[in-house]
Amino acid sequence: MLMSEASSSDRRGGLILFGILQIVLGLICGLFVLGLAAAIEITSRRGITTPPNAAPALVVYGAAAYYFVTIGAGSIRARRWARAMSVAFSAAWLAAGLAVIGSALVMLPRMMVFVRPSETAVAVASTIAAIAIGFVLLPLALFLFYRRDSVRLTCELHDARPRWTDRVPWPVLAVATLLGFTSFVLLANVSSPAVPFFGIALTGASAALTMLALAGLFGFLTVQWIALKKSAWWTTLLLHIAGGVAALVTLATGDIGSAYARLDVPQEQIDALRLDTLGHSPLLWMVVLCVWTAYLVALLRTRSYFEAPVPRTRASDVAVAA
C-alpha cells in the first residue's frame, strides 16, 4: 500500500519532461546569441551603427542559455538544487513578466508607427502572443510544477544529499534571484552606461562607475539574502524606497528623449516614439506605481524569514535531512 502511494506520487517523469523543456529554452537562447552575433557582424561590415544594447543582450542571453541547460540537466537528474532554483527563478521570471506586460501597454501603441496599417493587427497579435508565452505561460507552468510537494519529495528521494538550497525558503531565493540578475545586467551594460538620477541621465565614466558600484552592492545583497541576514533585508527595502523616489522624480522632471539621445539613439526614432513626452504618460505612471508596490509587498512578505534564520552549519543540514 505504501509502495503504491509512493510510486503514484513520484514525479520523475515530470522532472525529466520539464528538464528537457528548460534545456530547449537554453538552446533557443543560444541560437539567439548566435543570430545576434551574426547580425552585428553583418551590420558592422556594411557600416551600420550597432545598437548600444546589442552587446549586453549577447551577455544576458548567453548567461540564460547556460542557466537553462544547467538547471534542465539538474532537473532530469532530480537534484534538489535544480528544483529549488526552478521555483525561485520561475517566480522571479513571472514577476518580471508583469513588468514587461505593463511596459508593453505603454510602448506598443507608440511602436505601431513603424508598422504598416494593414499589418497592425498581425503585429499586435504576435506581440501579445509572444509576451503571453514568454513571460506568463512558461514561467507559470514551471512554477506550478516545481512548487508541488510531490516534486519536492521526489527530488529528496532521488537526491539524499543535503543542498544549500534546502536552507533558503523559495520566496527569499526568488528575491535573491532578482537581485543577482540585476547585478549581472548592470555589469553587462557597463559598456553603454546610462543611469537615471533624479531628473537627469548620467552617462560616460560617472554612469559606468555608478553601475559598477550598484552591481557590486546588488551582488553582495544576493549573497546576504541567501544567508538570511536581516541587514540585507533592510538595505534592500531602503534601496527600493529610494529607487522609487528617484524614478518618480525622473519621470516628473526628466526629459526621457534627451536621455536616449545621449545613448546615441537616432533622433528620428526618438521623435517617432514620442519619447520626449513619455514621462507625462498617466499609463506609465500607473505601471511604475503598480510594479513598485508589488515588489514592496513581496519584500514585506519575506520579512518573517529573517526573524529566526535556520542554522547555517553542515551538521544542522544533516540533522534536517535525517
N, C-alpha and C positions, 0 to 999 in steps of 0.2 A: 504493500500500500504506500509506504513512504517512498519507495523507489519510483513508483509510478508518478507520484506527485512531483518528485524532484525532476524526473525526466520531462514531465509536462510543462514545467516552468523553466526548463533550460532554453536559453536564447542564443545558443552558439550559432545557429543558422542565421539569425538576425544580425549578430555581430559580424559574421562574415559578409553578409549582403551589404550592410551599411559601411563596413570597411572597404569593400570594393567601390561603393559609391564615392567615398571620400578620396580614394586613390584616383578615380576618374576625374573628380573635381581638381585634384592636384595636376593631373596630366593636362586638363583644359587650361589651367593657369600657366603650365609650362609652355603649351602651344601659343598662348597669348604673348608670353615673353619673347618667344622666337619670332612671332609675327611682328611684334612691335619693334624688335631689334632690326628686322629686315626692312621695315618701313622707314625707320630712322636712317639706315644706311642708304636707301634709295633716294630719300628726300635730300640728304646731305650731298649726294653726288650730283643732284640736279640744282644745287644751290639754294634750296628752300630751307628757311629757318626752322629748326626743330622746336616744337612746343616746349616751354620751360618745365612742364610736368611730365615729360616723356621719361627722363632718367629715373625720377622717383617711382614712376609706375613700374618700370622694369624691376627695381629692387623689391617693391612691395609684392608684386605678383610672383616674383621668384621665391620670396620667403613663403608666400601662400602655397606655392607648389610643393615646397619642402615639407611644410606643416601637414598638408592633407595626405601626402604619401606616407609620411611617418606615422601619423595618427591612424590612418587607414590600415597600415600593416599591424599596428598595435591592436586595433580592434579585431582583426582577423585572428590574432593570437590570443584574444580575450584577456588583454592586460588591463589591470585596474587603472593605471595612469591614463591609458587611452580613453577609457570610458569617462573618467572624471574630466579630462580635458575636453572631450567631445561635448559634455553637458555644459561646461563653463564657456567654451568658445561659441557654441551654437546660441547660448543665451545672449552673449555679448554681440554676436552677429545679428541676432534678431532685434536687439535694442538699437544697434546702428542702422538696421534696415528701416526702422520707424523714422529715424532722422533723414534717411535718404528719401523716403516717401514724402516727407514734408518739403525737402528741398526740390523734389520733382514738381510738387504742386506750385511752387513759386517760379521755377525756371522753365518748365515745359512750355507754357504759353509764350514766353519770350523767345524760346528757341524755334518756334514754328515759323519765324521769319526766314529761316534757312531752308524751309521745305515748300515744295510746290503746293498750291491749294488743292490740286487733285490728289496729292499724296498725304494730305494732313491726317485723314482718318487712319490710314495704314501706319503712319509714323507714331501717332498717339497710341494706337492699339498695341503695336510691337513694343513700345517703350514701357507701357503699363504691364504687359505680359512679362518682359524681362525683369522688371523690378519685383513683380509679384513672385516670380520663380526664384530669382537670385537672392532676394532679401526677406522673403516671408516664408514661402513653402519649404525651401530646402533647410534653412535653419530650424524652422518649426518641427519638421519631420525628424531631424537629428536630435533635437532637444527632447521631444516626446518619447522617442525610442530609448535613448541612453539614460533618461531620467527614471525609467521604470525600475522598481525594486528587483524584479526578476532578472533584469540585465545586470544589475549590481551583484546579485547573488551568483549569477553565472560566472562573472569575472572573478569573484572571490573564490569560487570553486576551482577554476582552472588556473588561477594565479594566487597561490597561497602566500607568496612573499609580500610583506608589508611595503607599501609605497608612500612616498612623501605626500601624494595627493589625498591619502586617507585621513590626514590630519587637518585638511583645509575644507571647510564647508563650501559647496559649489557656488552659492551667491558671492562669497568672498573671492573665490577663484575667478568668477566671471568679471568682477570689478578689477582684479589684478590683471586679467587678460586685456581689458580695455586700457588700463594704464600702460602695460607693456607694449601694446600695439601703438598707443600714442607716442611713446618714447621712440619706437622704431620708425614711425612715419616722420617724426621730427628730424631724426638723423638722416633719413632718406632725402629730405627736402632741403638739406643744408646747402646743396649746390645751387638752388634757386630760392633763397630765403625771402620770406615776407611775413612779418608779424604785425597784426593789427594791435594798436596800443592806444586806447582812449582817444579815438578820432583820427589818428594818423597811422600810416603804414610804415613800419621800419623795414628797410631793405639794406642790402650790402653787408658790410662787416658787422655792423651793430645787430642786424637781424640774425646773421649766422651765429654770432656769439650768444645771443638770446636763445636761439633754438637749441644750441648745444647745451646750454645750462638747463633749459627745460627738459631736454631729452635725458640728461643725467638725473634730474630730480624725479621725473616720472619712472625712470628705470629703478632708482633707489626705492621709490614708493612701491613698485611692483613687488620687490623682494620683501619689504616690510609688511605688506598686506598678507603675503603668503605666510609670514612669521606671526601674523595676528598681533602686530604691535599697535597699541592704542594710539600712539603718537602719529602713526601713519594715517589712521582714520581721521583724526582731527586735521592734519595737514591737508589731506585730500578735500575735506569739507570746506576748509578756508580757501583753498585754491579754486574750488568750484564756485564759491560765492564771489570771489574776486574776478574770476573769469567771466561770470555772468554780468557783473557791473561793467567790466571793460567792453564786453560785446554790445551791451545796450548803449553805452556812450559812443562807441564807434558807429553803430547804426544811426544814432540820432545826430551826430555831428560830423561824421566822416564822409568823404567822397569815395565811394567804393570804385567808381570808374577810374579815378586817378590812381588808386592803389593798383588796379590791374594794369594800367598804363606803365607804371614803374616796373612791372614784371614783364615788360616787352610784349604784352598782348596787343595786337593791332587795333588801332583806334576804330577802324571800320567795324570790328566785332563788338567793341565796347558800345558804340553808337547803336548798332543793330539790336543788341540785347538790352539796351537802355540801362546799363549798369550804374550810370550816374544817379538814377532815381531809385535804385534797388533798396537803399536804406530807408526810403519813405513808404515802402510797401507794407500795409497793415497785415497782409498774409504772412510776410516774412517775420514780422514781429511776433505774430501768433505762434509760428513754428518754433522760433527761438525760445519763446517762453515755455512752450509745451515740452520741448526737449530738455531744457534746463530744469524744469520742475520734475520731470520724470526721473532724471538722473539724481536729483536731490532726494526724491523719495526712495530710490534704490539705495543710496548711501545711508539714509536714516534706518532703513530696514536691516542693514548689516550691522548696526551698532551693537546688538546683543552678543554677536560672536566675539567681540573684543573685550567683553566683561570678564570672562573666565576662560582664557585660552587653554587649549589642550596642551599637556606637557610635550616638549619637543625633544624627547630622548628616544633613542632606538629601543631602550628597554620597555618604555611605555607602548611603543608601536607593537612589539611582540606580545605584550600583555593584552592589547586591544584585539590583535589578530587571534589570540588564543580564545 
